[in-house]
Amino acid sequence: MFEGHDTTEAAISFAIYLLACHSDVQEKVLEELKSVFDWSQPLQPTIQQLGELKYLEMVIKEALRLYPPVAAILRDITNDERLPSTGHVIPDGTVMIVSPWAVHRNPEVYPDPEKFDPERFSAGETARRHPYAFLPFSAGPRNCIGQRFAILEMKSVLAKVIWNFEMFVEPGFTALPGWKIILKSINGVRIRLEDRRTKYVNTGF
Ligand code: HEM
């Protein structure tokens, strides 16, 4: 359950929160959806169509940067390892913690790191960064085998939500990320949904 379910659930919740906080980004995702799908029809995307949603993918990656569900990754060091950058030796037997949270909020890698900015994941910006600057799915031989599926799942859910609803965050609400084996919002995600077609508003936060 840890690998496939809770991680994706946390990632979708944070992405919804960030979209609700940024109506301009929500609008851009809707415009992209309208360029791929027929607005008069319910949304039933194929895998190929999901692949066309490049901006939504940038939004998802930026949400995973700010709130990586697996915020710490443990590795056992089984041989003395010399770091090429500093010459430091990490001895055999050490347990190392790699923190995607810390890497993703390093201002030398991501200027103004607290800012939600999907443009960081445009093709040009991504090419300028080290491949290990983005680690929500870890890296190397034991990385996440479900990462492509996870991105598709997130795209499918978020596309359907945005197709049908405009999202607003509850005034004054701020999500508090906390460690519950995976990273979650410990005070939930409090948003209001407005049906795009009927304008029916769910006012219960
Ligand atoms: C946003 C969603 C997800 C995130 C952030 C995520 C993240 C990760 C991370 C960081 C690891 C490596 C853990 C470590 O090295 O200690 C991992 C491993 C793994 N993930 Fe995911 N994951 C996600 C979704 C999924 C899904 C949807 C599946 C299955 C369909 C999945 C299956 C696995 C499996 C089986 C492993 C263990 C791989 C191994 O040990 O060789 N994950 N995941």
Boltz pocket constraint, residues with backbone or C-beta under 6 A from the ligand:
constraints:
  - pocket:
      binder: B
      contacts: [[A, 2], [A, 3], [A, 4], [A, 5], [A, 7], [A, 8], [A, 11], [A, 68], [A, 69], [A, 70], [A, 72], [A, 73], [A, 74], [A, 135], [A, 136], [A, 137], [A, 138], [A, 141], [A, 142], [A, 143], [A, 144], [A, 145], [A, 146], [A, 147], [A, 149], [A, 150]]
      max_distance: 6.0
